Amino acid sequence: MGSATHRAPSPLRNPETISSPQRSKRALILVLLTIFFPGSAQLIAGNRKLGRIAVSVTMICWLAVIGLVVIYFTNRSIILGWVAHPNFQLFLIIVLGTLAVLWLIMFINTLIIIRPKMLAPGMRVIVSVFTLAAIVATSGVFVYGASILNTGRQTIEKVFEAGPAFEPVDGRYNIAVFGADSGSNRDGVRTDSVALMSVDAKTGKTLLISMPRNFQGARFAPGSPMTKAWPDGYNCGNECLFNAIYRDAEDNHADLFPKSVKNVGAQAAMDALQGTTGLEVQGYVMVDMAGFSSFVDALGGVTINSGGWVPYNGKYWEGTNVRTHWFAPGTQTFNGKQALWFARSRDFTDDYHRIKRQQCLQQAIIKQATPQTILTNFTNIMSAGEQLVETNIPASQLSSFVSVAEKVSSQPFARLTLGAPDFPRSFSTYPDFDQIQERIQSIIEKQSAPKKDKKKEESKKSEDPAKSTEASESSDSSEAAEETEDASDINNAPKLSEGDTQEFTQPDGSAITEEYLVNLELSGYKTRIAQIAANNDECSVP
């Protein structure tokens, strides 16, 4: 004799055996399980084989996410480098698209398991709306993420070249940055802003070398096609300014360059930077002025600390023929148009003032273009990027550059202008190339020098107490001298005379205002305005 053991039917698998409120609770639980752990609803209430497959995929995805999070917090430059690589972007697009479809299938299967017809009419609507919202929040987000990645990948393919990545030279990446003015009212391209960015690949320490537009006699790198036309350098007096090299190469010497060179003007300017500075220039980025404005807007603006009053042209003041407006000293957050005005202004001052402001803006944009900012404004930045940039840098280089950019944003810039104020005002007309290259190498050596280990020095001092005090005083004085030298040489802290430090006020002793400056211009006191604006090249990054 024996008795059969009968198990009670599972309410999760047999909703007909439970009450209506319990069926409603069951339905919500199954949807929640599908949201947070796809496959678990099928495992406990549906097709177990499908559930096991889905749970396995889910566990792999969670492990991958945990692994990526760990890598991000230990060395996030690795993650950023992967995401910047077009091939990895394509892989992510495929993965996100596949997961979006699979998740959608699991939600549909969960609804089948729920059996909506067995729910009360009101609860049927609630479960349907809840499930639809869950699909949008999961599969929909994945589809949107894949779409954003695809936008970025397409932009990278349009802007950047194909080809292998290049290695740093002597441990540094040297990239030319050209500010191109190719407006509708101008014939061709003019490189009114030229700089060479030299970055230590390991530390991210950066030297930004600015080339004045009126620099004369630039030398070309050995082997450059331009040496055939200008064997003694770009030297023909006032007609041979640096900003004319680009057009001269395009208009008069394009036949000297190999057909593989797509932009002979940019290549000629790169060759001139290399021959003048002694640094091997590996690539260029050309920033269009109009595109620059859109890019700053896409970033959400840029914030700087301005040291002086900076003029720009706006609408005419009512009842006057004056259209000069002014950015006040202090912390300013500029939109794209304002940042462009700030960078290009030279009224009442000169080219050297705007070079220093451009250096400041470049540093501010790099510092403020954080991963969070880029992700938040990704679509707008990618759209602006197509208008902003022309480059010969290969797309495969982006992963290494993104890694270096993480370090650059946390390091102070060393800035050097191949003219005033870092050299005499006549230096741009009569440059000393040996002096230029010695100065550049000196700054690079200081950036590359290892920091002194104070603990070891203190340990050595403790071994000889008799010399401790003397050594300490000597060390402190030498460190102070070194810091002072670095501040004036590397960071180019402005060396102000007594006249420069004068704080200008209105005749009644009140502070300078925009209205006062406008009235000065109306009255013809331009010299006074120039004195007030003389320190508008002082700028820092907050």
C-alpha positions as CSV (number, residue, x, y, z in Angstrom):
1,M,0.0,0.0,0.0
2,G,1.2,3.5,-0.7
3,S,-0.2,7.0,-0.8
4,A,0.6,9.4,-3.6
5,T,2.1,12.7,-2.5
6,H,0.5,15.6,-4.2
7,R,2.1,19.0,-4.3
8,A,-0.1,22.1,-4.3
9,P,0.0,23.9,-7.6
10,S,2.4,26.9,-7.6
11,P,0.4,30.2,-7.6
12,L,3.2,31.8,-9.7
13,R,2.6,29.2,-12.5
14,N,-1.1,28.8,-11.9
15,P,-2.7,32.2,-11.4
16,E,-6.2,30.6,-11.8
17,T,-5.7,29.1,-8.3
18,I,-5.4,32.4,-6.5
19,S,-7.6,35.4,-5.9
20,S,-7.8,38.5,-8.0
21,P,-5.8,40.7,-5.6
22,Q,-3.1,38.0,-5.6
23,R,-3.0,37.8,-9.4
24,S,-2.5,41.6,-9.5
25,K,0.4,41.3,-7.0
26,R,1.9,38.4,-9.0
27,A,1.7,40.5,-12.3
28,L,3.6,43.4,-10.7
29,I,6.2,41.2,-9.2
30,L,6.9,39.5,-12.6
31,V,7.3,42.8,-14.4
32,L,9.7,44.1,-11.7
33,L,11.7,40.9,-12.0
34,T,12.0,41.4,-15.7
35,I,13.2,45.0,-15.2
36,F,15.9,44.2,-12.7
37,F,16.9,40.6,-13.6
38,P,15.6,39.6,-17.1
39,G,14.9,35.8,-17.3
40,S,14.0,35.4,-13.6
41,A,10.3,35.7,-14.3
42,Q,10.5,32.9,-16.9
43,L,12.6,30.8,-14.5
44,I,9.9,30.8,-11.7
45,A,6.7,31.2,-13.7
46,G,7.3,30.4,-17.3
47,N,9.6,28.6,-19.7
48,R,12.5,27.5,-17.6
49,K,14.8,26.8,-20.5
50,L,14.2,30.4,-21.8
51,G,14.6,31.7,-18.3
52,R,18.0,29.9,-17.8
53,I,19.4,31.3,-21.1
54,A,18.1,34.9,-20.2
55,V,19.5,34.7,-16.7
56,S,22.9,33.6,-18.0
57,V,23.0,36.5,-20.4
58,T,21.9,38.8,-17.6
59,M,24.6,37.6,-15.2
60,I,27.2,38.1,-17.9
61,C,26.0,41.6,-18.5
62,W,26.0,42.4,-14.7
63,L,29.6,41.0,-14.4
64,A,30.7,43.1,-17.4
65,V,29.1,46.2,-15.8
66,I,30.7,45.6,-12.5
67,G,34.1,45.0,-14.2
68,L,33.7,48.3,-16.2
69,V,32.8,50.2,-13.0
70,V,35.9,48.8,-11.2
71,I,38.1,49.8,-14.2
72,Y,36.5,53.2,-14.3
73,F,37.2,54.0,-10.7
74,T,40.8,52.6,-10.8
75,N,41.8,54.0,-14.2
76,R,38.9,55.6,-16.0
77,S,41.2,56.7,-18.9
78,I,41.1,53.1,-20.1
79,I,37.3,53.1,-20.4
80,L,37.3,56.6,-22.0
81,G,39.9,55.3,-24.5
82,W,37.8,52.3,-25.4
83,V,34.7,54.4,-25.9
84,A,36.6,56.9,-28.2
85,H,37.7,54.1,-30.5
86,P,35.3,53.7,-33.5
87,N,35.6,49.9,-33.5
88,F,34.7,49.7,-29.9
89,Q,31.8,52.1,-30.5
90,L,30.5,49.7,-33.3
91,F,30.8,46.8,-30.9
92,L,28.8,48.7,-28.3
93,I,26.2,49.7,-30.8
94,I,25.7,46.0,-31.8
95,V,25.6,44.9,-28.1
96,L,23.1,47.6,-27.0
97,G,20.9,47.0,-30.0
98,T,20.9,43.2,-29.4
99,L,20.1,43.7,-25.7
100,A,17.3,46.1,-26.4
101,V,15.6,43.5,-28.7
102,L,16.2,40.7,-26.2
103,W,14.8,42.7,-23.3
104,L,11.8,43.6,-25.4
105,I,11.2,39.9,-26.1
106,M,11.4,39.1,-22.4
107,F,8.8,41.8,-21.6
108,I,6.4,40.4,-24.2
109,N,6.9,36.9,-22.8
110,T,6.3,38.2,-19.3
111,L,3.0,39.6,-20.4
112,I,2.1,36.2,-21.8
113,I,2.9,34.6,-18.4
114,I,0.9,37.3,-16.6
115,R,-2.3,36.5,-18.6
116,P,-3.7,40.0,-18.6
117,K,-7.2,38.7,-19.3
118,M,-7.3,37.2,-15.8
119,L,-6.7,40.6,-14.2
120,A,-9.4,43.0,-13.1
121,P,-10.1,45.6,-15.8
122,G,-8.5,48.4,-13.8
123,M,-5.4,46.4,-12.9
124,R,-5.1,45.3,-16.5
125,V,-4.6,48.9,-17.6
126,I,-2.2,49.6,-14.7
127,V,0.0,46.5,-15.6
128,S,-0.1,47.4,-19.3
129,V,1.0,51.0,-18.7
130,F,3.6,49.9,-16.2
131,T,5.1,47.4,-18.6
132,L,5.1,49.9,-21.4
133,A,7.0,52.4,-19.2
134,A,9.4,49.6,-18.2
135,I,10.1,48.8,-21.9
136,V,10.8,52.5,-22.6
137,A,13.1,52.8,-19.6
138,T,15.1,49.7,-20.6
139,S,15.0,48.7,-24.2
140,G,14.2,52.3,-25.2
141,V,17.3,53.7,-23.3
142,F,19.5,51.1,-24.9
143,V,18.2,52.0,-28.4
144,Y,18.8,55.7,-27.6
145,G,22.3,54.9,-26.3
146,A,23.1,53.0,-29.5
147,S,21.8,56.0,-31.5
148,I,24.1,58.4,-29.7
149,L,27.1,56.2,-30.1
150,N,26.3,55.9,-33.8
151,T,26.2,59.7,-34.1
152,G,29.6,60.0,-32.5
153,R,31.0,57.2,-34.6
154,Q,29.8,58.9,-37.8
155,T,31.2,62.2,-36.7
156,I,34.6,60.7,-36.0
157,E,34.7,59.0,-39.4
158,K,33.8,62.2,-41.1
159,V,36.3,64.4,-39.2
160,F,39.2,62.1,-38.6
161,E,41.5,60.3,-41.0
162,A,41.9,56.6,-41.5
163,G,45.2,54.9,-40.7
164,P,47.3,53.7,-37.8
165,A,47.9,55.6,-34.6
166,F,51.3,57.3,-34.1
167,E,53.5,57.1,-31.0
168,P,54.8,60.1,-29.0
169,V,58.1,61.6,-30.0
170,D,60.6,61.7,-27.1
171,G,57.7,61.0,-24.8
172,R,55.5,63.9,-26.1
173,Y,52.6,64.4,-28.6
174,N,53.1,67.6,-30.6
175,I,50.0,68.8,-32.3
176,A,49.5,72.1,-34.3
177,V,46.3,74.0,-33.6
178,F,45.1,76.5,-36.2
179,G,42.4,79.0,-35.8
180,A,41.0,79.4,-39.3
181,D,39.1,82.5,-40.4
182,S,37.3,81.6,-43.6
183,G,34.3,83.8,-43.5
184,S,32.1,84.6,-46.5
185,N,33.7,88.1,-46.7
186,R,37.2,86.6,-47.1
187,D,39.1,85.0,-49.9
188,G,40.4,81.6,-48.8
189,V,41.6,80.5,-45.3
190,R,43.8,82.6,-43.0
191,T,45.4,81.0,-40.0
192,D,45.1,84.0,-37.7
193,S,45.7,81.9,-34.6
194,V,48.5,79.4,-34.6
195,A,49.7,77.3,-31.6
196,L,51.7,74.1,-31.0
197,M,50.5,71.9,-28.2
198,S,53.2,69.7,-26.8
199,V,51.9,67.2,-24.3
200,D,53.9,64.7,-22.1
201,A,52.2,61.4,-22.9
202,K,52.7,60.0,-19.3
203,T,52.0,63.0,-17.1
204,G,49.8,65.2,-19.3
205,K,51.9,68.2,-18.6
206,T,51.4,70.6,-21.5
207,L,53.4,73.3,-23.1
208,L,51.3,75.6,-25.3
209,I,53.5,77.5,-27.8
210,S,51.7,80.4,-29.5
211,M,53.0,81.8,-32.8
212,P,52.2,85.4,-33.4
213,R,50.5,86.0,-36.8
214,N,53.2,88.6,-37.7
215,F,56.1,86.3,-37.0
216,Q,58.7,86.7,-39.8
217,G,61.3,84.5,-41.3
218,A,59.9,81.1,-40.1
219,R,62.1,78.2,-40.9
220,F,60.7,75.0,-42.5
221,A,61.5,71.5,-41.3
222,P,64.3,69.7,-43.2
223,G,62.9,67.9,-46.1
224,S,59.8,70.0,-46.3
225,P,58.6,70.8,-49.9
226,M,58.6,74.5,-48.9
227,T,62.4,74.5,-48.5
228,K,62.5,74.3,-52.3
229,A,60.7,77.6,-52.6
230,W,62.1,79.2,-49.5
231,P,65.6,77.6,-48.8
232,D,66.4,80.4,-46.3
233,G,63.1,80.3,-44.5
234,Y,59.9,82.3,-45.1
235,N,61.8,85.5,-45.4
236,C,60.7,88.3,-47.7
237,G,60.0,91.1,-45.2
238,N,56.6,92.3,-44.2
239,E,54.9,90.2,-46.8
240,C,56.2,87.0,-45.3
241,L,54.2,86.8,-42.0
242,F,53.5,83.4,-40.5
243,N,49.8,83.7,-41.2
244,A,50.5,83.9,-44.9
245,I,52.3,80.6,-45.1
246,Y,49.0,78.6,-45.5
247,R,47.8,80.6,-48.4
248,D,51.2,80.8,-50.1
249,A,51.5,77.1,-50.1
250,E,48.0,76.5,-51.4
251,D,48.2,79.2,-54.1
252,N,51.8,79.1,-55.3
253,H,53.5,75.8,-54.2
254,A,50.9,73.1,-54.1
255,D,52.7,71.2,-56.9
256,L,55.7,70.7,-54.6
257,F,53.7,68.5,-52.2
258,P,52.9,64.8,-52.7
259,K,49.4,64.0,-53.8
260,S,48.9,62.1,-50.6
261,V,48.9,65.5,-48.7
262,K,45.2,66.6,-48.6
263,N,45.8,70.0,-47.1
264,V,49.1,71.5,-48.4
265,G,48.5,74.8,-46.5
266,A,48.2,73.0,-43.2
267,Q,51.2,70.8,-44.0
268,A,53.3,73.9,-44.8
269,A,52.3,75.6,-41.6
270,M,53.1,72.4,-39.6
271,D,56.5,72.3,-41.3
272,A,57.1,75.9,-40.4
273,L,56.2,75.2,-36.7
274,Q,58.6,72.2,-36.7
275,G,61.5,74.1,-38.3
276,T,61.0,77.1,-35.9
277,T,60.5,75.2,-32.6
278,G,62.6,72.2,-33.2
279,L,59.7,69.9,-32.1
280,E,58.5,67.2,-34.5
281,V,54.9,68.1,-35.4
282,Q,52.8,65.0,-35.8
283,G,49.4,66.3,-36.8
284,Y,47.1,69.3,-36.9
285,V,43.7,70.4,-35.8
286,M,42.1,73.3,-37.6
287,V,39.4,75.1,-35.7
288,D,36.9,77.1,-37.7
289,M,36.0,80.4,-36.0
290,A,32.3,80.0,-36.7
291,G,32.4,76.3,-35.6
292,F,34.2,77.4,-32.4
293,S,31.2,79.4,-31.4
294,S,28.9,76.4,-31.9
295,F,31.3,74.1,-30.0
296,V,31.3,76.4,-26.9
297,D,27.5,76.5,-27.0
298,A,27.4,72.7,-27.2
299,L,29.7,72.5,-24.1
300,G,27.2,74.7,-22.2
301,G,29.6,77.8,-22.2
302,V,33.1,78.4,-20.8
303,T,34.1,80.1,-17.6
304,I,37.2,82.3,-17.2
305,N,38.6,84.9,-14.8
306,S,39.3,88.0,-16.9
307,G,41.8,90.5,-15.5
308,G,40.8,93.6,-17.4
309,W,38.2,95.3,-19.5
310,V,37.9,93.6,-23.0
311,P,36.1,95.4,-25.8
312,Y,33.9,93.9,-28.5
313,N,31.7,95.2,-31.3
314,G,27.9,95.1,-30.7
315,K,25.0,97.2,-31.5
316,Y,25.4,101.0,-31.8
317,W,24.7,102.8,-28.6
318,E,21.5,104.8,-28.9
319,G,22.1,108.2,-30.6
320,T,25.8,107.6,-31.1
321,N,28.2,106.2,-33.7
322,V,30.0,104.0,-31.1
323,R,29.4,100.3,-31.1
324,T,32.1,99.3,-28.6
325,H,30.8,97.2,-25.7
326,W,32.9,95.8,-22.9
327,F,33.4,92.5,-20.9
328,A,34.1,93.5,-17.3
329,P,36.9,92.1,-15.2
330,G,36.2,89.1,-13.0
331,T,34.6,85.7,-13.5
332,Q,32.7,85.5,-16.8
333,T,30.8,82.6,-18.2
334,F,30.7,83.1,-22.0
335,N,28.4,81.6,-24.6
336,G,29.9,80.7,-28.0
337,K,29.6,84.2,-29.5
338,Q,30.9,85.9,-26.5
339,A,33.9,83.5,-26.2
340,L,34.7,84.2,-29.9
341,W,34.6,88.0,-29.2
342,F,36.8,87.6,-26.2
343,A,39.3,85.5,-28.1
344,R,39.5,87.8,-31.1
345,S,39.4,91.3,-29.6
346,R,42.4,93.6,-30.2
347,D,40.8,97.0,-30.2
348,F,42.8,99.5,-28.0
349,T,45.4,96.7,-27.5
350,D,47.3,94.4,-29.9
351,D,47.8,90.9,-31.2
352,Y,49.9,89.9,-28.2
353,H,47.0,90.6,-25.8
354,R,44.6,88.5,-27.7
355,I,47.1,85.6,-28.0
356,K,47.2,85.4,-24.2
357,R,43.4,85.5,-24.0
358,Q,43.3,82.7,-26.6
359,Q,45.7,80.6,-24.5
360,C,43.5,81.1,-21.5
361,L,40.4,80.1,-23.4
362,Q,42.0,77.0,-24.8
363,Q,43.1,76.0,-21.3
364,A,39.6,76.7,-19.9
365,I,37.8,74.6,-22.6
366,I,40.2,71.7,-22.1
367,K,39.7,71.8,-18.3
368,Q,35.9,72.2,-18.5
369,A,35.3,69.6,-21.2
370,T,35.0,66.9,-18.6
371,P,33.6,63.4,-19.3
372,Q,30.5,64.4,-17.5
373,T,30.1,67.6,-19.6
374,I,30.7,65.7,-22.9
375,L,28.3,62.9,-22.0
376,T,25.6,65.4,-21.0
377,N,26.0,67.4,-24.2
378,F,27.2,64.6,-26.5
379,T,24.8,65.0,-29.4
380,N,25.3,68.8,-29.6
381,I,29.1,68.4,-29.3
382,M,29.2,65.8,-32.1
383,S,27.0,68.1,-34.4
384,A,29.3,71.1,-33.7
385,G,32.4,68.9,-34.2
386,E,31.7,68.4,-37.9
387,Q,31.6,72.2,-38.4
388,L,34.4,72.9,-36.0
389,V,37.3,70.7,-36.9
390,E,39.4,69.6,-39.8
391,T,42.3,67.4,-38.9
392,N,44.8,64.8,-40.3
393,I,44.9,62.9,-37.0
394,P,43.7,59.2,-37.5
395,A,40.6,58.1,-35.7
396,S,42.6,55.2,-34.2
397,Q,44.6,57.8,-32.3
398,L,41.6,59.0,-30.3
399,S,41.7,56.3,-27.7
400,S,45.3,57.3,-26.6
401,F,44.5,61.0,-26.9
402,V,41.4,60.6,-24.6
403,S,43.6,58.9,-22.0
404,V,46.1,61.7,-22.2
405,A,43.4,64.4,-22.1
406,E,42.3,63.1,-18.7
407,K,45.8,63.9,-17.4
408,V,46.0,67.2,-19.2
409,S,42.8,68.6,-17.6
410,S,44.3,68.2,-14.1
411,Q,47.7,69.8,-14.9
412,P,48.7,73.4,-15.1
413,F,49.7,74.6,-18.6
414,A,53.1,76.1,-19.4
415,R,52.5,78.9,-21.9
416,L,55.1,80.5,-24.2
417,T,54.5,83.1,-26.9
418,L,57.2,83.6,-29.5
419,G,56.9,87.3,-29.2
420,A,55.9,89.7,-26.4
421,P,55.6,89.4,-23.5
422,D,58.0,86.3,-23.4
423,F,60.5,87.9,-25.7
424,P,61.1,91.6,-26.8
425,R,58.5,93.2,-29.0
426,S,60.8,93.2,-31.9
427,F,61.5,89.5,-31.6
428,S,58.7,88.5,-34.0
429,T,60.3,90.5,-36.7
430,Y,63.9,89.5,-35.9
431,P,63.6,86.1,-34.3
432,D,66.6,84.2,-32.8
433,F,65.8,80.5,-33.5
434,D,68.5,79.1,-31.2
435,Q,67.0,81.1,-28.4
436,I,63.5,79.8,-29.2
437,Q,64.6,76.2,-29.2
438,E,66.7,76.5,-26.1
439,R,63.8,78.2,-24.2
440,I,61.4,75.4,-25.3
441,Q,63.8,72.6,-24.3
442,S,64.4,74.3,-21.0
443,I,60.6,74.4,-20.2
444,I,60.2,70.7,-21.3
445,E,63.1,69.6,-19.1
446,K,61.5,71.4,-16.1
447,Q,58.2,69.7,-16.8
448,S,59.9,66.3,-17.2
449,A,62.1,66.7,-14.1
450,P,61.0,64.3,-11.2
451,K,59.7,65.9,-8.1
452,K,62.0,66.0,-5.1
453,D,61.3,63.4,-2.5
454,K,61.1,65.5,0.7
455,K,61.0,62.5,3.0
456,K,64.3,61.2,1.7
457,E,65.8,64.7,2.1
458,E,64.5,64.9,5.7
459,S,65.9,61.5,6.4
460,K,69.4,62.5,5.1
461,K,69.2,65.7,7.2
462,S,68.4,63.7,10.4
463,E,71.5,61.6,9.9
464,D,73.7,64.7,10.3
465,P,72.0,67.0,12.9
466,A,74.9,69.5,12.9
467,K,74.2,70.3,9.2
468,S,70.4,70.0,9.5
469,T,69.6,73.6,10.1
470,E,72.0,74.8,7.4
471,A,70.8,72.3,4.9
472,S,67.2,73.1,5.7
473,E,67.8,76.8,5.1
474,S,69.7,76.1,1.9
475,S,67.0,73.7,0.6
476,D,64.2,76.2,1.4
477,S,65.9,79.0,-0.3
478,S,66.7,77.0,-3.4
479,E,63.2,75.6,-3.6
480,A,61.8,79.2,-3.3
481,A,64.1,80.4,-6.0
482,E,63.1,77.5,-8.2
483,E,59.4,78.1,-7.6
484,T,59.9,81.8,-8.5
485,E,61.8,80.9,-11.6
486,D,59.1,78.4,-12.7
487,A,56.4,81.0,-12.1
488,S,58.0,83.6,-14.3
489,D,59.5,81.3,-16.9
490,I,57.1,78.4,-17.3
491,N,53.8,79.9,-16.4
492,N,54.7,83.3,-17.7
493,A,53.3,85.2,-14.8
494,P,53.0,88.8,-16.1
495,K,55.9,91.0,-15.0
496,L,54.2,94.3,-14.2
497,S,55.8,97.6,-13.8
498,E,54.6,100.2,-11.3
499,G,52.5,101.9,-14.0
500,D,50.9,98.6,-14.9
501,T,49.7,97.9,-11.4
502,Q,47.8,101.2,-11.2
503,E,44.2,100.7,-10.5
504,F,42.3,103.1,-12.7
505,T,39.2,104.9,-11.4
506,Q,36.8,107.6,-12.7
507,P,37.7,111.2,-11.9
508,D,35.4,111.1,-8.9
509,G,37.2,108.0,-7.5
510,S,34.4,105.6,-8.4
511,A,35.1,102.3,-10.2
512,I,35.4,102.0,-14.0
513,T,32.1,101.1,-15.7
514,E,31.1,100.3,-19.3
515,E,29.2,103.6,-19.5
516,Y,32.3,105.5,-18.5
517,L,34.4,103.8,-21.2
518,V,31.8,104.5,-23.8
519,N,31.7,108.2,-22.8
520,L,35.5,108.2,-23.1
521,E,35.3,106.9,-26.6
522,L,32.6,109.5,-27.5
523,S,34.9,112.2,-26.2
524,G,37.9,110.9,-28.2
525,Y,40.0,109.8,-25.2
526,K,41.4,106.7,-26.9
527,T,44.8,106.8,-25.1
528,R,43.0,106.8,-21.8
529,I,40.9,103.8,-22.9
530,A,44.1,102.0,-24.0
531,Q,45.7,102.5,-20.6
532,I,42.6,101.0,-18.9
533,A,42.5,98.1,-21.3
534,A,46.2,97.4,-21.1
535,N,45.8,94.5,-18.6
536,N,43.1,92.8,-20.5
537,D,45.5,90.0,-21.5
538,E,45.5,88.9,-17.9
539,C,43.3,85.8,-17.7
540,S,43.1,82.6,-15.6
541,V,41.0,79.5,-15.4
542,P,38.9,79.1,-12.3
